[in-house]
Amino acid sequence: MKKISKETENRKFEHIKVCLNEDIGFKKKTTGFEEVELLHHALPELNFEHIDLKTKIFGREFDYPILINSLTGGHQESIKINRTLAQMAAEFNIPMELGSQRAALENEKLIETYRVAREISDKVFLIGNIGGAQLINTYGIAEIEKCIEMIDANAFAIHLNPLQEVLQKEGDLNYLGLLEKIKEIKKQLKIPLIIKETGNGLEQEDLQALKSIGIEYVDVGGAGGTSWAAIESFRSTKDSILANIAQSFKEWGIPTVVTTILAKSMGFKVISSGGIRSGIDIAKAIACGAELTGLAHPFLKHAYSENREALRAQLKMLTRELKTAMFLTKSSNITALKSAKKIFFGKIRQWLEFYQLYK
Ligand SMILES: Cc1cc2nc3c(=O)[nH]c(=O)nc-3n(C[C@H](O)[C@H](O)[C@H](O)COP(=O)(O)O)c2cc1C
């Protein structure tokens, strides 16, 4: 097994520093939520206080359809971040996904940077994580089982990040045979398996391929939120070829709205993520077919400074906005919100017409 733990550990912290200090969002491309309008009702015929935000997925009931998406692990600074986020996940009864556990597979001294989340509560729903690219040559089911055991994971996610791998000088560039590898893992895994993108979206053919091997859960990780090309452009030496290519690919990918609708149309249980920033975005994502919505970057700043009050306020704001959108769309619960009336405008409509999904 490759022993490159120091490099992995440093890279993890560099990503956090860049995300805390630089502007790493998409600039021109958007998620598409601004081109989805939920129809307003002046006669909701509901009592606001009775609106139910609970959702069921992975055989569990959560109080809100929000996932604290994968952010970190593998660096000493990750301990406080993961501890704080796990406290929020426990308090709000929402799921949390850990960062890639590769660093702990390379160096077991780093296990604590992930396990700290489980130490918060044995009830919190935790999702383990590893990169697909690392499964080709290095890891298999034995290492995934180690990752699961490390945090007593309730579900496991394999992330696909081909663009980011290409932009890293230490990136894993071989994706050949990954589908077959995922198929083998899926067969042997006893907990739910999620396949996720990290900000460039899952295309129809990718989704078809995942469907053909029996994948049920996808986190579409669409374009419009955190741009990994932007992050890597800050990490590369200025004016290097990689830095320039990272600049060129900053706006690459399938908008979150489009990839969410595609995945839903193919029968997946969908986690919508990539640029979800408000309770209205959450409502729109659910009306587009998501079961759950994931946010990563928005939680980083306050988790890093262990500002639990600010995180609580952020989650309260998101859930109150969502509830307001549900009131105004006559949606008494999450199931009702899934069929809320909506209109698509502009580019999103064009994308949907291309996939013959515009009705
Ligand atoms: C600092 C940072 C580290 C991340 N690390 C991982 C990771 O290890 N594994 C993973 O699957 N996704 C990782 N992600 C991706 C997020 O989970 C998410 O897919 C992406 O940031 C898009 O969501 P957002 O726009 O809400 O940030 C990371 C994101 C950030 C900002």
Ligand as a Chemical Component Dictionary entry (heavy atoms), coordinates in Angstrom:
data_LIG
# 
_chem_comp.id                   LIG 
_chem_comp.type                 NON-POLYMER 
_chem_comp.pdbx_formal_charge   0 
_chem_comp.three_letter_code    LIG 
# 
loop_
_chem_comp_atom.comp_id 
_chem_comp_atom.atom_id 
_chem_comp_atom.alt_atom_id 
_chem_comp_atom.type_symbol 
_chem_comp_atom.charge 
_chem_comp_atom.model_Cartn_x 
_chem_comp_atom.model_Cartn_y 
_chem_comp_atom.model_Cartn_z 
_chem_comp_atom.pdbx_ordinal 
LIG C1  C1  C 0 -12.942 21.742 2.399  1  
LIG C2  C2  C 0 -13.750 20.697 1.688  2  
LIG C3  C3  C 0 -13.355 19.372 1.763  3  
LIG C4  C4  C 0 -14.095 18.365 1.129  4  
LIG N1  N1  N 0 -13.687 17.062 1.233  5  
LIG C5  C5  C 0 -14.446 16.075 0.673  6  
LIG C6  C6  C 0 -14.087 14.706 0.852  7  
LIG O1  O1  O 0 -13.088 14.372 1.486  8  
LIG N2  N2  N 0 -14.891 13.759 0.298  9  
LIG C7  C7  C 0 -16.019 14.102 -0.420 10 
LIG O2  O2  O 0 -16.752 13.209 -0.880 11 
LIG N3  N3  N 0 -16.355 15.387 -0.611 12 
LIG C8  C8  C 0 -15.606 16.370 -0.079 13 
LIG N4  N4  N 0 -15.973 17.685 -0.268 14 
LIG C9  C9  C 0 -17.078 17.989 -1.209 15 
LIG C10 C10 C 0 -18.382 18.314 -0.518 16 
LIG O3  O3  O 0 -18.851 17.242 0.257  17 
LIG C11 C11 C 0 -19.456 18.722 -1.560 18 
LIG O4  O4  O 0 -19.701 17.644 -2.430 19 
LIG C12 C12 C 0 -19.056 19.943 -2.389 20 
LIG O5  O5  O 0 -18.297 20.856 -1.612 21 
LIG C13 C13 C 0 -20.243 20.666 -2.973 22 
LIG O6  O6  O 0 -21.115 21.137 -1.963 23 
LIG P1  P1  P 0 -21.142 22.682 -1.463 24 
LIG O7  O7  O 0 -21.347 23.527 -2.688 25 
LIG O8  O8  O 0 -22.283 22.739 -0.494 26 
LIG O9  O9  O 0 -19.824 22.956 -0.803 27 
LIG C14 C14 C 0 -15.272 18.704 0.375  28 
LIG C15 C15 C 0 -15.663 20.049 0.331  29 
LIG C16 C16 C 0 -14.947 21.033 0.949  30 
LIG C17 C17 C 0 -15.419 22.465 0.852  31 
# 
loop_
_chem_comp_bond.comp_id 
_chem_comp_bond.atom_id_1 
_chem_comp_bond.atom_id_2 
_chem_comp_bond.value_order 
_chem_comp_bond.pdbx_ordinal 
LIG C1  C2  SING 1  
LIG C2  C3  SING 2  
LIG C2  C16 DOUB 3  
LIG C3  C4  DOUB 4  
LIG C4  N1  SING 5  
LIG C4  C14 SING 6  
LIG N1  C5  DOUB 7  
LIG C5  C6  SING 8  
LIG C5  C8  SING 9  
LIG C6  O1  DOUB 10 
LIG C6  N2  SING 11 
LIG N2  C7  SING 12 
LIG C7  O2  DOUB 13 
LIG C7  N3  SING 14 
LIG N3  C8  DOUB 15 
LIG C8  N4  SING 16 
LIG N4  C9  SING 17 
LIG N4  C14 SING 18 
LIG C9  C10 SING 19 
LIG C10 O3  SING 20 
LIG C10 C11 SING 21 
LIG C11 O4  SING 22 
LIG C11 C12 SING 23 
LIG C12 O5  SING 24 
LIG C12 C13 SING 25 
LIG C13 O6  SING 26 
LIG O6  P1  SING 27 
LIG P1  O7  DOUB 28 
LIG P1  O8  SING 29 
LIG P1  O9  SING 30 
LIG C14 C15 DOUB 31 
LIG C15 C16 SING 32 
LIG C16 C17 SING 33 
# 
